[in-house]
Amino acid sequence: MTSDDFRSALDRLGDGWATRDYKTVASHFGERLHYSDAINYCFRDKKSLVEFFEDDDGKPQSCKFHNAIFDESRQLGCAEYSYKGNFIYHGTVWIKVVDDKIVEWREYQHRSEKTWKEFWKDE
């Protein structure tokens, strides 16, 4: 995967969450995966991941990736994001890719009702 491919994959993930097409979002992940926020949840298979995504209380979802970097030699990327669904989260995710599939997704996030700019006091 190249840096441009990584950014495109993030855009497709954001589009999938916005349309609540969770099976398509999950298709970007490998069969064996590690998706976690380190404290509240950890998923190791696509079925559990889709069930987690689908538990959205029927609310609209959105995910915007603000900044992203990708180390092509290590196939490791990082991105800052804002996610709005049941709650609003602002955070960072570390992503490991193997054969163009996400195999590790480690997110670190904070819940806040603020916008991205308000959250970071970027006036």
C-alpha positions in Angstrom: 0.0 0.0 0.0 1.2 3.5 -0.8 0.6 6.7 1.2 -2.1 7.7 -1.5 -3.7 4.2 -1.2 -3.8 4.7 2.6 -5.5 8.0 2.4 -8.0 6.6 -0.1 -8.7 3.7 2.2 -9.4 6.2 5.0 -11.8 8.1 2.8 -13.6 4.8 1.8 -13.9 3.9 5.5 -15.4 7.3 6.3 -17.9 7.0 3.4 -18.9 3.5 4.6 -19.6 4.7 8.1 -21.5 7.7 6.8 -23.8 5.4 4.7 -23.9 2.8 7.5 -22.5 0.2 5.1 -20.7 -1.7 7.8 -20.0 -4.8 5.8 -18.1 -2.8 3.3 -16.2 -1.1 6.1 -15.3 -4.5 7.5 -14.2 -5.6 4.1 -11.1 -3.3 4.5 -10.0 -5.5 7.4 -8.1 -8.8 7.2 -9.7 -12.1 8.3 -7.4 -12.1 11.4 -7.5 -8.6 13.0 -7.1 -6.7 16.2 -9.5 -3.7 16.5 -9.4 -2.0 19.9 -9.4 1.1 22.0 -7.2 -0.5 24.6 -9.7 0.0 27.5 -13.3 -0.6 26.4 -13.3 -3.2 23.6 -11.2 -5.5 21.4 -12.4 -7.5 18.4 -10.5 -10.2 16.6 -12.9 -11.2 13.8 -15.0 -9.5 11.2 -18.3 -10.9 12.5 -17.8 -9.3 15.9 -16.6 -6.1 14.2 -19.7 -5.8 12.0 -21.9 -6.4 15.1 -20.0 -3.6 16.9 -20.5 -1.2 14.0 -24.2 -2.2 13.6 -24.9 -1.3 17.3 -25.5 2.3 16.3 -29.0 2.9 17.8 -30.1 3.8 14.3 -28.3 7.2 14.5 -26.5 8.8 11.6 -22.8 8.1 11.6 -19.8 10.1 10.3 -16.1 9.9 10.4 -13.7 12.5 9.3 -10.0 11.9 9.1 -8.1 15.2 9.6 -4.4 14.3 9.3 -2.8 11.0 8.2 0.7 9.7 7.8 1.8 6.4 6.4 5.2 4.6 6.5 5.2 2.6 3.3 8.2 0.5 4.3 6.5 -0.6 7.6 3.0 -0.6 6.2 2.0 1.4 9.3 -0.2 4.5 9.4 -1.6 6.9 11.9 -4.6 9.3 11.5 -6.4 11.9 13.6 -10.2 11.7 13.4 -13.5 12.8 14.6 -16.3 10.3 14.8 -20.0 11.2 15.4 -22.5 8.5 16.1 -24.0 7.6 19.5 -21.4 10.1 20.8 -18.8 12.4 19.4 -15.2 11.2 19.6 -11.9 12.9 18.7 -8.9 10.7 18.6 -6.0 9.0 16.9 -5.8 5.6 15.3 -2.7 3.5 14.5 -3.2 1.1 11.6 -1.1 -1.8 10.5 -1.7 -3.1 6.9 -0.8 -6.5 5.5 -1.6 -7.3 1.8 -3.7 -4.1 1.6 -5.9 -5.2 4.5 -6.1 -3.6 7.9 -4.9 -6.2 10.5 -4.4 -3.9 13.5 -6.5 -0.8 14.4 -5.6 0.7 17.8 -7.6 3.8 18.6 -7.1 6.3 21.4 -10.0 8.7 21.7 -11.9 11.1 23.9 -15.6 11.8 24.1 -16.6 15.4 23.6 -19.5 17.4 22.3 -17.1 20.0 20.9 -16.1 20.3 17.2 -12.6 19.3 16.2 -11.5 23.0 16.3 -13.1 23.6 19.6 -11.6 20.4 21.0 -8.1 21.4 20.1 -8.8 25.1 20.9 -7.8 25.9 17.3 -9.5 29.3 16.9 
